[in-house]
Amino acid sequence: MANTSSSVPRAALLAGALALLGTLTACEGSDSAATAPPRAPATSGPVTGPDDGTASAPGDPDTAAVPRSASPSATGPGDSADRSRCHTPGLRASVGSLEPGAGQRNLPVVLTNTSSRTCTVHGYPGAAFIDAHGRQVGPDPRRSPGFTPTTVTLDPGDSAWAGLSFASPQTSGARTATPAALLVTPPDERTSLKVTWTAGEVPVGGNASTVFLTVFAAGDGP
């Protein structure tokens, strides 16, 4: 189990995200997220890992290009060049099991330290859904407000997770699409990881179509 500078109960994180998601989606209009999203590069953006639901990225994260759809979406403590920060080449991304509940769909987005050094993550991941051609599907997920980021320390082999939640399209009536993959960008990094998406359709427009992300906590899920 990874250490954190201030412990955050994992179950409380997900419960808070669900409560907040219910409030925010209730206020959305009938076409609140129907604006056409930017497209992710089809070939030069994401670094692709094995097609097995996990991903890892070789190369130098300080020189690799960032897909617009998966730009870094969190700021760590202090200088973003902090050498203790986990870098994309030393991480593996995966998406945990679907946990439905009260008209919601919830999944943990997991980063695992595959390097030989101890490193840290702090804040929110960047994320974007893409189709089989690398084009973005739907708008970027939004950060769930009301969460206080903590620094999660990952020893080699340890994991941290962030919650990804959205209203069930069968309940909300949102327009949907079925992505081929999810791009995940670690906090403050410039390179994304591509994870095969197997959780079915996601909302991409219309009522209650926003997808939310929570901050990272220690472990591989609630």
C-alpha positions as CSV (number, residue, x, y, z in Angstrom):
1,M,0.0,0.0,0.0
2,A,1.4,3.4,-0.9
3,N,1.9,6.2,1.6
4,T,0.3,9.7,1.4
5,S,1.2,12.9,3.0
6,S,-2.4,13.1,4.3
7,S,-4.5,10.0,4.2
8,V,-7.8,10.1,2.2
9,P,-10.2,7.2,2.8
10,R,-10.8,5.7,-0.6
11,A,-14.4,4.9,-0.1
12,A,-15.1,8.5,1.0
13,L,-13.5,9.8,-2.2
14,L,-15.8,7.8,-4.5
15,A,-18.9,8.6,-2.3
16,G,-18.1,12.3,-2.5
17,A,-17.7,12.1,-6.3
18,L,-21.1,10.3,-6.6
19,A,-22.9,12.9,-4.4
20,L,-21.4,15.7,-6.4
21,L,-22.1,14.1,-9.7
22,G,-25.8,13.8,-8.8
23,T,-26.0,17.5,-8.0
24,L,-24.1,18.7,-11.1
25,T,-25.8,16.5,-13.6
26,A,-29.3,17.5,-12.3
27,C,-28.5,21.1,-13.2
28,E,-27.4,20.5,-16.8
29,G,-29.5,21.6,-19.7
30,S,-30.7,19.5,-22.5
31,D,-27.7,20.1,-24.6
32,S,-25.0,21.2,-22.2
33,A,-22.1,19.2,-23.6
34,A,-23.0,18.9,-27.3
35,T,-20.2,21.1,-28.6
36,A,-17.9,19.3,-30.9
37,P,-14.7,18.4,-29.1
38,P,-11.1,18.7,-30.4
39,R,-9.7,15.7,-32.1
40,A,-6.7,13.8,-30.7
41,P,-3.9,13.0,-33.2
42,A,-4.4,9.7,-34.9
43,T,-0.8,8.6,-35.0
44,S,1.7,10.9,-33.3
45,G,-0.1,11.7,-30.0
46,P,-0.6,8.8,-27.6
47,V,2.0,6.2,-26.8
48,T,0.4,2.8,-27.3
49,G,0.9,-0.1,-24.9
50,P,-0.2,-3.7,-25.3
51,D,-3.8,-4.2,-26.2
52,D,-4.7,-5.9,-23.0
53,G,-6.5,-3.2,-20.9
54,T,-3.2,-1.8,-19.6
55,A,-0.7,0.6,-21.1
56,S,2.9,1.8,-20.6
57,A,4.9,4.4,-22.5
58,P,8.6,4.4,-23.5
59,G,10.5,7.5,-24.3
60,D,11.3,10.9,-22.7
61,P,8.2,12.6,-21.2
62,D,10.0,16.0,-21.3
63,T,10.2,15.9,-25.2
64,A,7.1,14.0,-26.3
65,A,4.1,15.8,-27.7
66,V,0.9,16.0,-25.8
67,P,-2.4,15.0,-27.5
68,R,-4.7,18.0,-27.2
69,S,-7.4,15.8,-25.9
70,A,-5.3,14.4,-23.1
71,S,-3.3,17.4,-21.9
72,P,-2.1,17.4,-18.3
73,S,-4.9,18.4,-16.0
74,A,-3.3,18.7,-12.6
75,T,-0.6,20.7,-10.9
76,G,1.6,19.1,-8.3
77,P,3.1,20.7,-5.2
78,G,5.9,23.2,-6.0
79,D,7.7,23.2,-9.2
80,S,6.2,20.9,-11.9
81,A,9.7,19.7,-12.7
82,D,10.0,18.1,-9.3
83,R,12.3,15.2,-9.7
84,S,10.3,13.1,-7.2
85,R,7.3,13.2,-9.5
86,C,6.2,10.0,-11.3
87,H,7.0,10.2,-15.1
88,T,4.9,8.5,-17.8
89,P,7.6,6.0,-18.9
90,G,7.7,4.6,-15.4
91,L,4.0,4.1,-15.1
92,R,1.4,1.6,-16.3
93,A,-2.3,2.7,-16.7
94,S,-5.3,0.5,-16.4
95,V,-9.1,0.9,-15.8
96,G,-10.7,-1.1,-13.0
97,S,-14.0,-2.9,-12.8
98,L,-17.3,-1.0,-13.4
99,E,-19.1,-0.3,-10.2
100,P,-22.7,0.8,-11.0
101,G,-24.9,2.4,-8.4
102,A,-27.9,4.8,-8.1
103,G,-28.0,5.6,-11.8
104,Q,-24.3,6.1,-12.0
105,R,-21.3,4.3,-13.6
106,N,-18.0,4.5,-11.7
107,L,-14.6,3.1,-12.6
108,P,-11.2,3.6,-11.0
109,V,-8.4,4.9,-13.3
110,V,-5.2,3.3,-12.0
111,L,-1.6,4.3,-12.4
112,T,1.0,1.7,-11.2
113,N,4.7,2.5,-10.6
114,T,6.7,0.2,-12.9
115,S,10.0,1.9,-12.4
116,S,12.7,1.0,-9.9
117,R,12.5,4.3,-8.0
118,T,10.0,5.7,-5.5
119,C,7.9,8.6,-7.0
120,T,4.8,10.7,-6.3
121,V,1.5,11.7,-8.0
122,H,-0.5,14.7,-6.9
123,G,-3.9,15.9,-8.2
124,Y,-6.1,14.9,-11.1
125,P,-5.2,12.9,-14.2
126,G,-5.8,14.1,-17.7
127,A,-8.2,11.9,-19.7
128,A,-10.0,11.7,-23.1
129,F,-11.9,9.0,-24.9
130,I,-10.9,8.1,-28.5
131,D,-12.2,5.9,-31.3
132,A,-10.3,3.3,-33.2
133,H,-8.7,6.0,-35.5
134,G,-7.4,8.1,-32.6
135,R,-10.2,10.7,-32.9
136,Q,-11.6,12.1,-29.7
137,V,-15.0,10.9,-28.7
138,G,-17.0,13.5,-26.6
139,P,-15.7,16.4,-24.6
140,D,-12.8,16.0,-22.1
141,P,-13.9,14.7,-18.7
142,R,-14.0,17.5,-16.0
143,R,-12.5,17.6,-12.6
144,S,-14.9,17.0,-9.8
145,P,-14.7,20.1,-7.5
146,G,-14.5,19.8,-3.8
147,F,-11.6,17.5,-3.5
148,T,-8.3,18.4,-1.9
149,P,-5.3,16.8,-3.7
150,T,-2.8,15.0,-1.6
151,T,0.6,13.7,-2.6
152,V,0.5,9.9,-3.1
153,T,3.9,8.3,-2.8
154,L,4.4,5.2,-4.9
155,D,7.1,2.7,-4.2
156,P,8.0,0.3,-7.1
157,G,4.9,-1.8,-7.8
158,D,2.5,0.5,-5.9
159,S,-0.7,2.1,-7.4
160,A,-2.8,5.2,-7.1
161,W,-6.4,5.6,-8.5
162,A,-8.7,8.4,-9.5
163,G,-12.5,7.9,-9.9
164,L,-14.1,8.3,-13.3
165,S,-17.9,8.7,-13.0
166,F,-20.9,9.5,-15.2
167,A,-24.6,9.2,-15.2
168,S,-25.9,6.0,-16.8
169,P,-27.1,7.0,-20.3
170,Q,-30.1,4.6,-19.9
171,T,-31.2,6.8,-17.0
172,S,-30.2,10.3,-18.3
173,G,-31.1,9.8,-22.0
174,A,-27.8,11.3,-23.1
175,R,-26.4,10.7,-26.5
176,T,-23.7,8.0,-26.4
177,A,-20.7,6.5,-28.2
178,T,-18.6,3.5,-27.5
179,P,-14.9,4.5,-27.3
180,A,-12.0,2.2,-28.4
181,A,-9.7,3.5,-25.7
182,L,-9.1,6.0,-22.9
183,L,-6.1,8.3,-22.9
184,V,-4.7,8.9,-19.4
185,T,-2.1,11.6,-18.7
186,P,-0.4,11.5,-15.3
187,P,-0.4,14.8,-13.4
188,D,2.1,17.4,-14.8
189,E,3.2,15.0,-17.5
190,R,3.3,15.6,-21.3
191,T,2.8,12.0,-22.5
192,S,-0.4,10.0,-22.3
193,L,-1.0,6.3,-21.9
194,K,-3.7,4.5,-24.0
195,V,-5.8,2.0,-22.3
196,T,-8.3,-0.3,-24.2
197,W,-11.8,0.7,-23.2
198,T,-14.1,-2.3,-22.4
199,A,-16.8,-0.6,-20.2
200,G,-19.2,0.1,-23.1
201,E,-20.9,3.3,-24.1
202,V,-20.3,6.7,-22.5
203,P,-22.3,9.9,-22.7
204,V,-21.0,12.4,-25.3
205,G,-23.8,15.0,-25.6
206,G,-27.2,16.1,-24.4
207,N,-28.6,15.9,-20.9
208,A,-26.4,14.8,-18.0
209,S,-23.5,13.9,-20.4
210,T,-20.5,15.2,-18.3
211,V,-17.9,12.7,-17.2
212,F,-16.1,13.5,-14.0
213,L,-12.7,12.7,-12.5
214,T,-11.6,12.8,-8.9
215,V,-8.1,13.3,-7.4
216,F,-5.6,10.4,-7.0
217,A,-5.7,8.3,-3.8
218,A,-3.5,5.4,-2.7
219,G,-4.3,1.9,-3.9
220,D,-6.0,0.5,-7.0
221,G,-9.7,1.4,-6.2
222,P,-12.3,1.9,-3.5
